[in-house]
């Protein structure tokens, strides 16, 4: 999606894109449409051996190649197990079976995945933050589109539409910053080799 926006094949991309310093160097970002944080799903039986952030070193991180979650996992020394367009149940079965050790993803999406599979033997373990909310990604050169998108988002915020949609699909008003304990704040480095 990001490549499509960068080369002009798509005008914008929407998919839990953190408004991070690294991303805003390469793209224009809308005002936040969602506030969330990252979370790690592990096995209930042994916490996948993860008790501290340093325990991620050497662990197998299940995720999609190139995401901020896999970038952070690599930065913390994990071994990446990259999947291409699979559903949550595949990720979750692999953690439960020990093929991988954890899944790092958006907290609200992880919560929904666990609710859909209550007997998975998995739980949410750690939380961290790496951006200033999530927004819509646009080409760096398209200031006009960014202004239009931000204008429309302001209307949807004011009339309550964004809040209603958030509550309907996430079970919480993700348009507001959550009041939760964040274990750690990370800055994702730009180096990434996908291993």
C-alpha positions as CSV (number, residue, x, y, z in Angstrom):
1,X,0.0,0.0,0.0
2,X,2.7,2.4,0.9
3,X,4.6,1.8,-2.3
4,X,1.4,2.4,-4.3
5,X,1.0,5.8,-2.6
6,X,4.6,6.7,-3.0
7,X,4.6,6.0,-6.8
8,X,1.2,7.6,-7.4
9,X,-0.7,4.4,-8.1
10,X,-3.0,5.1,-5.2
11,X,-4.0,8.5,-3.7
12,X,-4.1,7.3,-0.1
13,X,-3.8,4.2,2.1
14,X,-5.8,3.4,5.3
15,X,-4.6,0.5,7.5
16,X,-3.5,1.3,11.1
17,X,-0.6,3.4,9.9
18,X,1.1,5.0,12.9
19,X,1.8,8.7,12.6
20,X,5.5,8.3,13.5
21,X,8.5,10.5,12.8
22,X,9.9,8.0,10.4
23,X,6.7,7.7,8.4
24,X,6.1,11.5,8.2
25,X,9.5,11.9,6.6
26,X,8.3,10.0,3.5
27,X,4.5,10.6,3.5
28,X,1.8,13.1,4.4
29,X,-0.4,11.9,7.2
30,X,-3.9,12.9,8.1
31,X,-4.9,14.0,11.5
32,X,-5.4,10.9,13.7
33,X,-8.4,8.7,13.0
34,X,-7.5,6.3,15.7
35,X,-5.5,6.2,18.9
36,X,-4.2,2.9,20.0
37,X,-1.1,1.2,21.0
38,X,0.8,-2.0,20.2
39,X,0.2,-5.3,22.1
40,X,1.8,-8.7,22.1
41,X,-0.2,-11.9,22.1
42,X,1.6,-14.9,23.8
43,X,0.7,-18.4,25.0
44,X,-1.2,-18.3,28.3
45,X,0.6,-21.4,29.5
46,X,4.1,-20.0,29.6
47,X,3.9,-16.4,28.4
48,X,5.9,-17.7,25.4
49,X,8.9,-17.1,27.7
50,X,8.4,-13.3,27.5
51,X,8.5,-11.5,30.8
52,X,10.4,-8.3,29.8
53,X,11.0,-6.5,26.6
54,X,14.6,-7.9,26.5
55,X,13.0,-11.4,26.3
56,X,12.0,-10.7,22.7
57,X,15.6,-11.3,21.6
58,X,15.7,-14.6,19.8
59,X,12.0,-15.2,19.9
60,X,10.0,-15.9,16.7
61,X,7.8,-12.9,15.8
62,X,4.7,-13.7,13.6
63,X,3.7,-10.9,11.3
64,X,3.5,-9.4,7.9
65,X,6.7,-8.3,6.3
66,X,7.6,-4.6,6.5
67,X,5.0,-3.6,9.1
68,X,6.0,-1.4,12.0
69,X,5.4,-4.4,14.3
70,X,8.0,-6.5,12.5
71,X,10.4,-3.6,12.2
72,X,10.2,-3.1,16.0
73,X,10.5,-6.9,16.6
74,X,13.7,-7.0,14.4
75,X,15.0,-4.0,16.3
76,X,14.5,-5.8,19.6
77,X,16.4,-8.9,18.3
78,X,13.5,-11.2,17.4
79,X,13.6,-13.7,14.6
80,X,11.0,-12.7,12.0
81,X,8.5,-15.2,10.7
82,X,6.8,-13.3,7.9
83,X,3.4,-14.3,6.5
84,X,1.7,-13.0,3.3
85,X,-2.0,-12.3,3.5
86,X,-3.1,-14.8,6.1
87,X,-6.0,-14.5,8.6
88,X,-5.6,-14.0,12.3
89,X,-6.4,-17.7,13.0
90,X,-3.2,-18.8,11.2
91,X,-1.1,-16.4,13.3
92,X,-2.8,-17.5,16.5
93,X,-2.6,-21.3,15.8
94,X,1.2,-20.9,15.1
95,X,1.8,-19.1,18.4
96,X,-0.4,-21.7,20.3
97,X,1.5,-24.6,18.7
98,X,5.0,-23.0,19.4
99,X,5.8,-22.5,15.7
100,X,6.1,-18.8,16.6
101,X,6.3,-17.1,20.0
102,X,4.3,-14.0,19.7
103,X,2.2,-11.6,17.5
104,X,2.8,-7.9,17.9
105,X,-0.1,-5.8,16.5
106,X,-2.7,-3.2,17.3
107,X,-4.2,-3.7,20.8
108,X,-7.8,-3.4,19.6
109,X,-7.3,-5.7,16.7
110,X,-5.6,-8.2,19.0
111,X,-8.5,-7.9,21.5
112,X,-11.0,-8.6,18.7
113,X,-9.0,-11.6,17.5
114,X,-8.9,-13.1,21.0
115,X,-12.6,-12.5,21.5
116,X,-13.3,-14.4,18.2
117,X,-11.2,-17.4,19.5
118,X,-11.8,-17.5,23.3
119,X,-10.3,-21.0,23.7
120,X,-7.1,-20.2,21.8
121,X,-4.8,-20.5,24.8
122,X,-3.5,-17.1,24.1
123,X,-3.5,-13.7,25.9
124,X,-2.3,-10.2,25.6
125,X,1.0,-9.7,27.5
126,X,2.8,-6.4,26.8
127,X,1.9,-3.0,25.5
128,X,4.0,-0.3,23.8
129,X,3.6,2.9,21.9
130,X,5.6,4.1,18.9
131,X,3.6,6.9,17.3
132,X,1.1,9.8,17.7
133,X,-2.1,8.0,16.7
134,X,-2.9,6.4,13.4
135,X,-3.9,8.2,10.2
136,X,-4.4,8.1,6.5
137,X,-1.2,8.0,4.4
138,X,-0.9,10.3,1.3
139,X,1.9,11.1,-1.1
140,X,4.4,13.6,0.3
141,X,3.7,16.0,-2.7
142,X,-0.1,16.1,-2.2
143,X,-0.7,19.0,0.3
144,X,-4.1,19.7,-1.3
145,X,-5.4,16.2,-0.7
146,X,-4.1,16.2,2.9
147,X,-6.0,19.5,3.5
148,X,-9.2,18.0,2.0
149,X,-8.9,14.7,4.0
150,X,-8.3,16.6,7.2
151,X,-11.3,18.8,6.5
152,X,-13.6,15.9,6.0
153,X,-12.3,14.1,9.1
154,X,-12.9,17.2,11.1
155,X,-16.6,17.1,10.0
156,X,-16.9,13.4,10.8
157,X,-15.3,14.1,14.3
158,X,-17.6,17.0,15.0
159,X,-20.9,15.2,14.0
160,X,-19.9,12.1,16.0
161,X,-19.6,9.7,13.0
162,X,-16.0,8.7,13.7
163,X,-16.9,7.9,17.4
164,X,-20.0,5.9,16.4
165,X,-18.0,3.8,13.9
166,X,-15.2,3.2,16.4
167,X,-17.6,2.0,19.0
168,X,-19.4,-0.2,16.5
169,X,-16.4,-1.9,15.1
170,X,-13.8,-1.8,17.9
171,X,-16.1,-1.8,21.0
172,X,-14.4,1.4,22.2
173,X,-14.0,5.0,21.1
174,X,-10.6,4.7,19.6
175,X,-10.9,8.4,18.4
176,X,-9.8,9.4,21.9
177,X,-6.4,8.5,23.5
178,X,-6.8,5.4,25.7
179,X,-6.2,5.6,29.4
180,X,-4.0,2.5,29.8
181,X,-0.7,1.7,31.2
182,X,1.9,1.6,28.4
183,X,4.9,-0.6,29.4
184,X,7.4,1.1,27.2
185,X,7.7,3.8,24.4
186,X,9.8,2.8,21.4
187,X,11.2,4.7,18.5
188,X,11.2,2.4,15.5
189,X,14.5,2.7,13.6
190,X,14.5,2.9,9.9
191,X,16.8,0.0,9.2
192,X,14.9,-3.2,8.3
193,X,16.1,-6.3,6.4
194,X,13.1,-8.6,7.0
195,X,15.0,-11.3,8.9
